[in-house]
Amino acid sequence: MTVDELKGLSNEKIVFECSKDTLLIKSQTCRYADFIKADSIESIERQGKDGVVISVPNGTSMGDHSICIDLATGIVVADGKTFNDSLSQNSVPKKAPCKRFTPTINGFSIGSVQTMPSEDGYACYCKVYFNGKKVGDFVDKGDGGEYSFYADKPYSTSKIEQIVRSFPLTVRDYGFGAMEVQYDMNQMVNDLMEMKEIAKELQKLKSEGKDYVRIDDWKNNRHLTASVLSSTTEEELENMLRKDLSERGITEYEVRRYRSLDELYVVNRFVCEEVLF
């Protein structure tokens, strides 16, 4: 069987989701969910009417290596361990109404953000949430070293980091030509901090009938902002920016226009809480 054929076996007990190069297997009845790199799968075989066996060579960086799935019950046996603990009907908490808009990336958000000048830029601390539930703490000392992420129990630091690294790569040109940049926790926190600022500006501009515009000059590490009437066409905006930016000596740049808060709710990879443990 192929991965595409496997997706067709999804039912009310088991879900198979494939996004770009990653396969998610999630039981709808038992506590099991995990990611597998699709191109690492060695074989997918049917066993009887309701059985599926997925084999992945040892040494791969993501997922279990032998997964036996019962399509009729949702029970999974992964690397010899049986996952048959039933999901409670109340296992998925209802999201409380939120008065303040919170930007999210695939369910992740941040709060209690604290920043301060440091010897190499800015130090940053924030709490990291998933679907409104705190899952850990992010710390960047701003000393040029690596950031740190500490997952709250019972969540797994490595699992959460792994999930975030599976998000789509970003494309940047820092003066050496366009390149794909690996996504990670630090990038996600930076993006969410930026999205929080954009949300504040959008809420201010809403009453004026304006959109928020961000211009990024990655080569020279310059970032500008502007606002335009919502009735302004893309062509008109492009002409206005080209003239203004050329006078500033900026010829290569990325323009992002935000019209509503909905654009700050990003879903480009399916994530469920069970894969964070």
Backbone bond lengths (Angstrom), bond angles and torsions (degrees), N, CA, C in turn:
res aa  C-N    CA-C-N  psi(-1)  N-CA   C-N-CA  omega(-1)  CA-C   N-CA-C  phi
1 M - - - 1.461 - - 1.521 109.92 -
2 T 1.324 115.50 155.17 1.458 121.46 175.93 1.523 109.10 -103.96
3 V 1.343 115.73 168.90 1.465 120.66 178.06 1.527 110.56 -62.39
4 D 1.329 117.93 -39.40 1.462 121.00 178.71 1.531 110.94 -62.25
5 E 1.324 116.54 -39.74 1.466 119.98 177.43 1.526 110.43 -67.50
6 L 1.325 115.99 -34.76 1.459 120.61 178.90 1.520 111.00 -63.73
7 K 1.329 117.07 -41.04 1.469 120.64 179.52 1.519 111.10 -58.79
8 G 1.317 116.67 -31.35 1.456 120.73 -179.66 1.521 113.38 -70.65
9 L 1.350 117.36 -9.14 1.461 121.20 179.53 1.532 112.83 -91.06
10 S 1.327 117.69 -0.98 1.462 120.60 179.14 1.525 110.31 -57.97
11 N 1.330 115.81 138.37 1.460 120.63 177.00 1.527 109.24 -146.18
12 E 1.331 117.56 -164.29 1.472 120.14 -177.96 1.525 112.20 -73.63
13 K 1.338 118.53 -7.70 1.460 121.88 179.81 1.532 112.37 -102.30
14 I 1.333 116.76 -37.17 1.464 122.39 -175.49 1.526 109.31 -134.61
15 V 1.341 115.82 138.48 1.465 121.14 177.35 1.526 109.04 -120.66
16 F 1.342 116.20 132.26 1.464 122.82 173.00 1.533 106.84 -115.65
17 E 1.332 116.85 119.02 1.459 121.49 178.75 1.519 108.77 -122.44
18 C 1.343 117.38 133.49 1.458 121.28 179.33 1.516 108.91 -124.17
19 S 1.354 116.02 120.78 1.458 121.38 178.58 1.518 107.95 -123.55
20 K 1.299 116.74 116.75 1.470 124.11 -176.82 1.515 110.07 57.28
21 D 1.350 118.81 -96.77 1.465 120.08 -176.42 1.522 112.78 -121.65
22 T 1.330 117.09 15.20 1.451 120.58 -175.28 1.522 111.22 -121.92
23 L 1.332 116.01 132.56 1.460 122.02 178.45 1.524 108.90 -105.25
24 L 1.344 116.41 128.43 1.455 121.70 174.52 1.524 108.88 -105.09
25 I 1.343 116.07 130.53 1.460 121.85 174.39 1.526 106.82 -114.29
26 K 1.324 117.12 122.06 1.464 120.27 -176.95 1.523 110.25 -136.21
27 S 1.329 115.20 126.79 1.459 119.96 175.08 1.523 108.84 -82.75
28 Q 1.320 116.75 136.29 1.458 121.86 178.23 1.526 111.04 -90.89
29 T 1.327 117.21 -6.23 1.464 120.28 -177.70 1.527 112.88 -119.81
30 C 1.322 117.92 -24.44 1.466 121.95 -177.77 1.524 110.43 -123.87
31 R 1.346 114.94 164.04 1.460 119.80 -177.80 1.528 111.05 -81.47
32 Y 1.325 115.42 78.55 1.467 120.38 175.28 1.518 109.30 -148.03
33 A 1.335 115.16 130.87 1.462 122.16 171.98 1.515 107.12 -159.77
34 D 1.327 116.78 137.10 1.462 119.37 179.35 1.525 110.08 -159.93
35 F 1.340 114.37 159.39 1.452 122.12 177.80 1.526 110.59 -102.03
36 I 1.327 116.14 148.92 1.464 122.61 173.03 1.526 107.61 -137.54
37 K 1.311 116.96 138.88 1.459 119.90 172.54 1.529 107.98 -71.83
38 A 1.320 115.78 120.40 1.469 120.38 -173.62 1.521 112.42 -57.84
39 D 1.340 116.53 -38.10 1.469 118.30 -177.09 1.532 112.39 -77.90
40 S 1.365 117.07 -2.11 1.460 120.13 177.26 1.524 112.21 -95.36
41 I 1.334 116.83 -6.35 1.457 120.07 -178.03 1.527 109.88 -70.98
42 E 1.319 115.65 126.76 1.463 121.11 -179.57 1.527 111.06 -83.21
43 S 1.349 116.04 -41.46 1.456 119.37 179.97 1.527 110.77 -160.21
44 I 1.345 115.70 154.05 1.460 123.49 173.63 1.529 106.07 -130.72
45 E 1.319 116.41 119.20 1.453 119.55 -175.48 1.527 111.27 -129.74
46 R 1.322 115.96 145.81 1.460 121.44 174.03 1.526 109.22 -87.54
47 Q 1.333 114.78 141.87 1.455 121.21 174.33 1.523 107.72 -126.31
48 G 1.323 116.32 103.64 1.448 119.85 -177.05 1.520 111.32 68.73
49 K 1.307 116.57 -158.43 1.459 122.24 -175.90 1.522 112.75 -74.99
50 D 1.353 117.53 -40.31 1.456 120.68 -171.49 1.525 114.71 -116.43
51 G 1.332 118.06 3.15 1.451 119.92 -176.83 1.525 113.50 -98.48
52 V 1.324 115.70 141.70 1.461 122.54 174.58 1.522 107.73 -135.02
53 V 1.334 117.20 133.27 1.462 122.25 177.77 1.520 108.80 -120.82
54 I 1.336 115.50 124.20 1.470 121.72 178.47 1.522 107.87 -112.53
55 S 1.323 116.39 126.72 1.466 121.26 -179.57 1.525 109.90 -112.86
56 V 1.350 115.22 132.68 1.463 122.04 178.49 1.525 107.60 -129.15
57 P 1.334 119.22 128.85 1.469 120.64 -179.39 1.517 111.95 -59.74
58 N 1.334 116.84 145.31 1.464 121.09 174.53 1.532 109.51 -61.28
59 G 1.332 115.11 148.59 1.464 119.22 178.83 1.505 113.46 101.91
60 T 1.340 117.77 -10.99 1.466 118.98 176.60 1.518 109.01 -73.32
61 S 1.334 115.57 156.98 1.462 120.49 -171.94 1.510 114.09 -89.98
62 M 1.312 118.52 -5.97 1.449 119.24 -174.08 1.523 111.11 -143.69
63 G 1.331 116.89 132.99 1.451 120.64 172.67 1.521 114.54 92.64
64 D 1.343 115.67 166.33 1.460 121.45 174.66 1.529 109.22 -75.83
65 H 1.358 116.50 168.80 1.464 119.60 -174.36 1.521 113.90 -105.54
66 S 1.322 117.00 -19.02 1.452 120.50 175.17 1.521 106.95 -141.82
67 I 1.308 116.90 114.06 1.461 121.31 -173.18 1.525 109.16 -124.65
68 C 1.339 115.91 117.50 1.463 121.87 177.65 1.526 108.12 -108.52
69 I 1.311 116.83 121.77 1.459 122.14 -172.12 1.521 110.35 -118.43
70 D 1.334 115.45 133.22 1.453 121.32 175.34 1.529 107.40 -102.59
71 L 1.323 116.56 107.76 1.459 121.12 -176.31 1.521 112.09 -67.31
72 A 1.317 117.35 -23.36 1.465 120.74 -176.59 1.524 112.58 -81.34
73 T 1.337 117.13 -29.64 1.468 119.92 -175.95 1.528 113.56 -115.17
74 G 1.340 117.34 -20.88 1.460 120.34 -175.95 1.515 113.18 85.00
75 I 1.339 117.50 1.57 1.466 121.41 178.43 1.531 109.52 -74.95
76 V 1.347 115.79 137.14 1.464 121.45 -178.37 1.525 109.12 -124.86
77 V 1.324 116.03 136.87 1.464 121.72 171.88 1.523 106.85 -114.01
78 A 1.344 116.22 110.88 1.467 121.61 -176.06 1.518 109.47 -117.27
79 D 1.325 115.59 119.68 1.470 121.86 -178.71 1.528 111.10 50.68
80 G 1.332 116.28 41.80 1.455 121.61 175.83 1.517 114.93 85.51
81 K 1.331 118.46 -8.91 1.462 120.98 179.27 1.523 109.69 -97.17
82 T 1.326 116.54 131.33 1.462 121.40 -178.88 1.524 110.73 -91.94
83 F 1.314 116.12 125.09 1.457 122.30 177.24 1.531 107.60 -104.99
84 N 1.340 115.46 95.32 1.457 119.93 -179.26 1.527 112.69 -131.21
85 D 1.362 116.59 14.44 1.460 119.97 175.96 1.520 108.77 -69.56
86 S 1.327 116.12 122.42 1.468 120.02 -175.61 1.516 111.87 -69.32
87 L 1.319 115.04 141.84 1.458 121.19 173.75 1.516 108.63 -78.51
88 S 1.330 116.05 130.55 1.462 119.97 175.89 1.510 109.50 -72.34
89 Q 1.324 115.96 149.79 1.459 119.77 177.30 1.512 111.59 -62.43
90 N 1.357 114.86 -21.67 1.467 118.81 -179.08 1.521 111.49 -105.42
91 S 1.355 116.88 17.75 1.460 119.97 -176.55 1.516 112.86 -70.51
92 V 1.326 117.36 -23.62 1.460 120.57 177.53 1.516 108.25 -99.19
93 P 1.336 117.84 107.37 1.460 119.99 -176.39 1.517 111.82 -65.99
94 K 1.306 114.48 143.32 1.461 119.13 176.40 1.516 109.35 -75.34
95 K 1.313 115.53 136.36 1.455 120.28 -177.15 1.525 109.60 -78.17
96 A 1.320 116.25 123.74 1.454 120.21 -179.74 1.521 109.77 -71.92
97 P 1.320 116.59 148.82 1.465 119.82 177.94 1.520 110.11 -57.75
98 C 1.299 115.92 136.57 1.468 121.54 -177.04 1.521 109.94 -113.12
99 K 1.327 115.11 121.82 1.460 119.39 -178.49 1.533 111.34 -75.38
100 R 1.322 115.87 -35.46 1.462 120.27 -178.89 1.523 109.36 -102.22
101 F 1.329 115.45 133.28 1.465 118.93 -179.35 1.522 109.90 -68.94
102 T 1.330 116.64 133.79 1.459 122.70 179.18 1.515 110.14 -120.58
103 P 1.343 118.62 113.81 1.471 120.95 176.42 1.528 110.42 -61.50
104 T 1.332 116.27 144.73 1.456 120.42 178.64 1.521 110.80 -137.32
105 I 1.327 115.53 152.65 1.458 122.76 172.80 1.520 106.83 -125.84
106 N 1.319 115.71 108.31 1.468 121.74 -179.31 1.528 112.35 52.50
107 G 1.327 116.25 37.43 1.462 121.73 177.72 1.517 114.37 94.78
108 F 1.344 118.53 -15.30 1.463 121.63 -179.64 1.531 111.20 -87.17
109 S 1.322 115.76 143.00 1.456 121.55 175.56 1.525 108.10 -145.35
110 I 1.324 117.00 172.67 1.465 120.93 179.66 1.528 109.88 -131.34
111 G 1.337 115.48 158.53 1.453 121.29 177.93 1.517 109.98 -153.82
112 S 1.344 116.00 171.83 1.470 122.22 179.62 1.524 110.98 52.77
113 V 1.329 116.49 44.09 1.472 121.01 -177.07 1.524 110.37 -73.16
114 Q 1.317 116.54 130.57 1.460 122.64 176.14 1.522 108.76 -129.85
115 T 1.318 117.09 129.27 1.468 121.26 177.63 1.526 109.38 -130.25
116 M 1.331 115.29 153.46 1.463 120.09 176.69 1.520 109.09 -157.52
117 P 1.349 117.02 150.35 1.470 119.92 178.87 1.523 110.23 -59.76
118 S 1.342 114.71 144.14 1.460 119.34 178.76 1.522 108.92 -136.95
119 E 1.329 116.45 -176.11 1.462 120.13 -177.05 1.520 113.00 -69.26
120 D 1.337 117.51 -18.26 1.463 120.45 -179.04 1.526 110.19 -137.69
121 G 1.322 115.53 55.58 1.462 120.31 179.62 1.511 111.53 109.79
122 Y 1.335 116.39 -123.18 1.459 121.19 -178.46 1.519 110.60 -128.71
123 A 1.326 115.34 137.82 1.453 120.49 172.07 1.521 107.76 -85.78
124 C 1.323 116.85 150.58 1.461 120.31 -176.36 1.521 110.43 -143.75
125 Y 1.336 114.85 138.29 1.464 121.09 171.14 1.524 107.63 -132.64
126 C 1.323 117.17 140.56 1.464 120.20 173.31 1.520 109.90 -157.96
127 K 1.319 115.30 160.50 1.460 121.55 173.57 1.522 107.95 -91.04
128 V 1.320 116.75 142.99 1.460 122.01 -179.37 1.528 108.74 -110.57
129 Y 1.326 115.87 132.61 1.463 121.43 -177.79 1.532 110.30 -120.67
130 F 1.324 115.14 155.12 1.459 120.79 170.74 1.519 107.64 -130.95
131 N 1.325 115.50 121.25 1.476 121.70 -175.62 1.520 111.53 50.54
132 G 1.344 115.71 40.37 1.454 121.15 176.15 1.516 115.50 83.36
133 K 1.357 118.21 -2.38 1.459 122.12 -179.18 1.530 109.47 -108.51
134 K 1.339 117.07 128.49 1.466 120.50 -178.40 1.528 110.65 -63.98
135 V 1.347 115.87 130.65 1.469 120.79 -179.91 1.529 112.55 -120.00
136 G 1.342 117.74 -8.69 1.457 117.92 179.70 1.515 113.62 171.27
137 D 1.348 115.20 -174.97 1.462 122.75 -178.71 1.530 109.73 -126.91
138 F 1.325 115.49 137.77 1.470 121.96 178.44 1.520 108.51 -109.07
139 V 1.335 116.05 135.19 1.463 121.26 179.35 1.526 109.66 -136.02
140 D 1.331 115.76 126.91 1.467 121.58 171.93 1.523 106.22 -126.51
141 K 1.323 117.17 111.23 1.461 121.37 -175.43 1.522 112.92 -70.96
142 G 1.337 116.75 -13.82 1.458 119.14 178.77 1.511 113.61 69.64
143 D 1.339 116.25 26.07 1.470 120.51 -179.17 1.520 112.30 -107.19
144 G 1.346 115.75 12.99 1.453 119.58 -179.34 1.510 113.30 90.01
145 G 1.337 116.99 -6.71 1.455 120.53 179.06 1.514 111.82 -88.80
146 E 1.322 116.22 -174.64 1.460 122.02 -179.30 1.525 110.37 -74.46
147 Y 1.315 115.57 149.78 1.460 120.46 173.23 1.528 109.03 -72.29
148 S 1.321 116.18 168.50 1.466 121.16 175.63 1.522 109.22 -128.84
149 F 1.326 115.71 142.95 1.459 121.04 174.09 1.516 108.34 -129.88
150 Y 1.338 116.28 128.66 1.445 122.00 -177.54 1.530 108.70 -120.35
151 A 1.326 116.01 111.19 1.460 120.11 -178.79 1.524 110.57 -77.06
152 D 1.332 115.80 142.67 1.458 120.70 172.75 1.530 109.21 -75.27
153 K 1.321 116.58 147.37 1.460 119.85 173.66 1.532 108.94 -69.79
154 P 1.334 118.18 140.13 1.463 128.79 9.60 1.527 113.22 -96.15
155 Y 1.341 117.99 15.88 1.461 120.39 -178.30 1.527 110.58 -72.13
156 S 1.336 115.68 158.54 1.462 121.71 -177.18 1.529 110.48 -107.88
157 T 1.341 116.03 124.67 1.465 120.55 177.57 1.524 111.28 -57.71
158 S 1.331 116.35 -47.75 1.465 120.10 -176.81 1.518 111.53 -65.97
159 K 1.337 117.65 -37.79 1.466 120.69 -179.99 1.523 110.66 -65.20
160 I 1.336 116.48 -45.70 1.465 120.09 -178.76 1.520 110.39 -64.82
161 E 1.343 116.76 -44.54 1.464 120.58 177.58 1.530 110.03 -59.44
162 Q 1.323 116.81 -41.79 1.458 122.43 -178.67 1.530 110.70 -63.26
163 I 1.326 116.32 -42.87 1.460 120.99 179.70 1.522 110.44 -62.78
164 V 1.343 116.72 -46.33 1.468 120.41 -178.70 1.522 110.82 -63.65
165 R 1.342 117.31 -37.69 1.463 120.08 179.00 1.529 112.20 -68.72
166 S 1.325 116.76 -16.16 1.469 119.69 178.69 1.529 112.27 -83.62
167 F 1.345 117.42 -5.35 1.463 120.27 178.66 1.529 109.46 -68.21
168 P 1.333 117.89 156.79 1.471 120.84 -177.51 1.529 113.35 -53.81
169 L 1.323 115.90 142.20 1.460 121.44 176.46 1.528 109.76 -65.42
170 T 1.333 115.91 153.34 1.463 120.73 173.58 1.528 108.58 -103.25
171 V 1.324 116.50 153.27 1.461 121.74 179.81 1.520 108.99 -108.75
172 R 1.314 117.26 125.89 1.463 122.29 -179.57 1.530 109.45 -134.99
173 D 1.343 115.75 152.44 1.462 121.79 174.48 1.518 107.15 -126.26
174 Y 1.331 116.34 102.91 1.454 121.24 -178.48 1.530 111.89 -97.11
175 G 1.331 115.69 19.72 1.453 119.94 179.22 1.504 113.69 107.18
176 F 1.332 116.70 -1.67 1.464 121.00 -179.88 1.521 111.06 -117.39
177 G 1.322 116.29 18.62 1.457 120.66 -175.86 1.516 110.81 95.05
178 A 1.312 116.33 155.99 1.462 120.89 -178.76 1.521 110.48 -62.25
179 M 1.315 115.78 135.72 1.465 120.56 179.52 1.526 109.29 -141.85
180 E 1.346 114.79 152.70 1.454 119.92 176.21 1.521 108.92 -86.17
181 V 1.319 115.76 132.34 1.462 121.81 -177.52 1.526 108.87 -110.86
182 Q 1.329 116.45 129.29 1.459 121.88 -179.67 1.522 110.45 -63.86
183 Y 1.316 116.77 131.92 1.455 120.91 178.13 1.522 108.82 -79.51
184 D 1.341 117.10 144.95 1.458 120.30 176.94 1.530 109.14 -152.55
185 M 1.321 116.66 -177.90 1.462 121.83 -177.08 1.530 111.65 -60.68
186 N 1.324 116.67 -39.25 1.459 120.82 -179.84 1.530 110.58 -63.19
187 Q 1.337 117.15 -43.84 1.458 121.35 178.46 1.523 110.46 -63.44
188 M 1.327 116.95 -41.64 1.455 120.10 -178.82 1.527 111.11 -64.33
189 V 1.337 116.40 -43.64 1.469 119.64 178.88 1.527 110.38 -62.67
190 N 1.340 117.03 -43.53 1.469 120.19 178.08 1.524 111.09 -60.88
191 D 1.336 116.46 -43.41 1.466 120.12 179.20 1.518 111.11 -63.16
192 L 1.326 117.51 -41.69 1.464 120.78 -179.17 1.526 111.61 -68.29
193 M 1.337 117.31 -35.13 1.469 120.61 176.22 1.533 109.95 -64.42
194 E 1.335 115.34 -42.76 1.463 120.07 177.75 1.533 110.91 -64.22
195 M 1.325 116.10 -41.67 1.457 120.75 -179.90 1.528 111.84 -64.07
196 K 1.324 117.15 -33.09 1.469 121.02 176.18 1.527 110.55 -63.43
197 E 1.325 116.35 -41.90 1.465 120.33 178.59 1.527 110.83 -66.75
198 I 1.322 115.90 -40.68 1.465 120.12 178.83 1.524 110.00 -63.25
199 A 1.346 117.04 -39.92 1.465 121.14 179.24 1.528 110.76 -60.68
200 K 1.338 116.84 -42.50 1.470 120.37 178.38 1.525 110.95 -60.73
201 E 1.341 116.19 -44.90 1.458 120.09 -178.75 1.527 111.44 -66.72
202 L 1.332 116.66 -40.74 1.468 120.04 179.37 1.526 111.32 -61.06
203 Q 1.314 116.65 -40.13 1.453 120.30 -180.00 1.524 111.47 -66.38
204 K 1.340 116.02 -33.07 1.464 119.87 176.96 1.534 111.04 -71.64
205 L 1.340 115.42 -39.37 1.462 120.55 -174.92 1.523 113.68 -78.95
206 K 1.335 116.72 -18.14 1.467 120.87 -175.69 1.514 112.30 -54.94
207 S 1.336 116.79 -44.74 1.463 120.42 -177.74 1.532 112.43 -69.64
208 E 1.344 116.38 -17.44 1.464 120.86 -179.27 1.524 111.76 -95.78
209 G 1.335 117.40 -1.64 1.460 120.69 -179.27 1.516 112.69 67.94
210 K 1.348 116.27 37.98 1.465 120.44 -176.69 1.528 111.46 -122.86
211 D 1.344 114.86 157.36 1.463 122.83 174.66 1.518 109.36 -105.28
212 Y 1.323 115.97 158.40 1.456 121.86 178.81 1.526 109.57 -100.50
213 V 1.325 117.11 134.75 1.462 122.04 -177.71 1.530 109.54 -124.83
214 R 1.329 115.69 133.32 1.468 121.24 176.31 1.511 108.36 -120.07
215 I 1.344 116.32 132.30 1.460 122.49 179.30 1.525 108.08 -116.85
216 D 1.337 116.96 122.67 1.468 121.82 -178.37 1.525 110.55 -113.22
217 D 1.323 115.36 120.25 1.467 122.43 172.83 1.527 105.91 -103.33
218 W 1.343 116.02 89.74 1.457 120.54 -172.46 1.527 112.55 -66.77
219 K 1.326 116.94 -34.66 1.464 119.69 -176.92 1.522 111.81 -61.76
220 N 1.331 115.86 -39.76 1.464 120.31 -176.39 1.525 112.60 -106.17
221 N 1.335 116.35 8.99 1.460 122.13 178.10 1.529 111.32 54.57
222 R 1.338 115.48 44.76 1.464 120.87 175.93 1.523 109.55 -114.32
223 H 1.328 115.88 137.88 1.457 121.29 -177.88 1.517 109.05 -134.79
224 L 1.324 116.07 119.01 1.466 122.01 -176.74 1.523 109.78 -116.21
225 T 1.323 115.96 156.95 1.458 120.75 177.12 1.519 109.80 -130.15
226 A 1.330 115.44 156.57 1.461 121.16 179.29 1.521 108.63 -156.17
227 S 1.310 116.22 169.00 1.464 121.16 174.04 1.522 108.21 -132.46
228 V 1.331 115.76 144.31 1.467 120.40 179.29 1.518 108.41 -136.72
229 L 1.314 115.96 154.77 1.451 119.95 176.19 1.520 110.13 -60.26
230 S 1.310 117.40 140.38 1.458 121.16 -178.28 1.520 112.10 -60.57
231 S 1.340 116.73 -22.36 1.463 121.21 -179.94 1.525 112.65 -79.36
232 T 1.345 117.53 -8.14 1.467 121.84 -179.33 1.522 109.77 -67.75
233 T 1.319 116.89 129.27 1.469 120.15 179.31 1.523 109.99 -77.53
234 E 1.328 116.53 163.74 1.460 121.41 178.91 1.528 110.84 -62.65
235 E 1.326 116.47 -37.31 1.458 120.59 179.33 1.523 110.96 -66.18
236 E 1.327 116.27 -42.39 1.464 120.07 178.22 1.519 111.06 -63.97
237 L 1.323 116.20 -41.45 1.463 120.10 178.97 1.521 110.38 -64.04
238 E 1.314 117.47 -43.68 1.458 121.66 179.88 1.525 111.21 -59.86
239 N 1.336 116.52 -43.68 1.469 120.42 179.80 1.524 111.46 -64.88
240 M 1.325 116.78 -41.95 1.463 120.56 179.80 1.526 111.02 -63.42
241 L 1.319 116.07 -44.50 1.460 120.00 -177.79 1.519 111.69 -68.98
242 R 1.328 116.62 -40.61 1.459 119.74 -178.81 1.529 110.48 -57.33
243 K 1.325 117.32 -45.13 1.464 121.90 -178.91 1.532 110.75 -66.40
244 D 1.326 116.42 -48.37 1.463 120.47 -176.27 1.527 111.41 -66.65
245 L 1.326 116.98 -43.78 1.458 120.28 -176.16 1.521 112.54 -72.83
246 S 1.324 117.52 -32.83 1.466 119.48 178.25 1.527 110.30 -64.90
247 E 1.335 116.65 -33.34 1.463 120.14 176.97 1.525 111.51 -67.83
248 R 1.327 116.13 -23.87 1.467 121.14 177.90 1.523 111.60 -91.26
249 G 1.329 116.91 -1.19 1.459 120.85 -179.89 1.517 113.47 82.16
250 I 1.324 117.03 17.56 1.462 121.62 179.57 1.524 108.38 -103.15
251 T 1.315 116.63 115.03 1.466 120.11 -177.24 1.530 113.34 -114.99
252 E 1.335 116.89 -22.14 1.453 121.05 178.70 1.530 108.30 -121.35
253 Y 1.316 116.82 121.01 1.458 119.46 -174.40 1.531 110.01 -159.33
254 E 1.320 115.01 164.26 1.469 122.24 176.72 1.527 108.04 -114.73
255 V 1.314 116.45 131.31 1.460 121.46 -179.19 1.521 109.45 -110.88
256 R 1.324 115.62 129.76 1.465 120.58 175.14 1.536 108.58 -124.94
257 R 1.310 115.13 124.55 1.460 120.83 -178.64 1.523 109.56 -111.29
258 Y 1.323 116.77 129.33 1.460 122.27 -178.71 1.520 109.45 -114.89
259 R 1.336 114.91 124.03 1.462 120.58 -177.91 1.531 112.59 -103.80
260 S 1.333 117.44 -27.35 1.461 120.03 -178.01 1.521 110.79 -151.78
261 L 1.339 115.72 165.05 1.459 120.99 179.10 1.524 112.15 -65.24
262 D 1.328 116.94 -21.95 1.467 120.57 179.86 1.525 111.63 -58.21
263 E 1.344 117.03 -28.70 1.457 120.90 -178.86 1.526 112.08 -73.00
264 L 1.336 117.05 -9.91 1.457 121.51 179.55 1.520 111.26 -100.99
265 Y 1.333 114.72 15.81 1.458 122.02 172.86 1.526 105.00 -115.42
266 V 1.345 116.14 92.52 1.462 122.32 -170.72 1.527 110.81 -94.57
267 V 1.321 115.95 128.55 1.466 121.44 174.49 1.532 107.40 -132.66
268 N 1.329 116.60 97.83 1.465 120.57 176.22 1.528 111.76 -123.45
269 R 1.331 116.20 8.49 1.460 121.73 176.10 1.530 107.43 -159.03
270 F 1.326 116.34 130.67 1.460 120.15 -179.52 1.526 109.75 -77.75
271 V 1.343 117.00 127.60 1.464 121.78 179.21 1.528 108.34 -133.98
272 C 1.328 117.19 135.71 1.459 120.90 174.37 1.529 108.21 -122.38
273 E 1.316 116.42 155.40 1.464 121.03 -172.45 1.524 112.65 -59.64
274 E 1.327 117.73 -33.56 1.460 120.97 -174.76 1.532 113.12 -59.26
275 V 1.335 117.88 -26.03 1.471 119.54 -177.71 1.525 112.29 -81.41
276 L 1.344 118.14 -3.43 1.461 121.31 -176.74 1.523 112.86 -91.08
277 F 1.322 117.53 -4.97 1.472 120.75 -177.46 1.521 111.47 -89.70
